[in-house]
């Protein structure tokens, strides 16, 4: 069992920045890749950024150059630094933790970008 908790969401003006944090904990599991996803009303959940166990990262086109994902293995956290935010970044952001057995999701954190 892995517990996943996201934090750091909020309201920000267009052009501003936010840092989301994903904290996770679990016993007797091997943590693999961790990804940040988002979902807007009426849209499917989409991958924004992902970091694997070797710290290789990949980003959605919409996030490339604006968002940075990073991992602190000592603290069991993965952050998503978001810069130059736009109104279309408004969504609920979710963290997904992959293990050798299954994937675990957090409850999500709301990000609202005003124009």
Secondary structure, 3 states (H helix, E strand, C coil): CEEEEEECCEEEECCCCEEEEEEEEECCCCEEEEEEEEECCCCCCEEEEEECCCCCEEECCCCCCCEEEEEECCCCEEEEEECCCCHHHCEEEEEEEEECCCEEECCCEEEEEEC
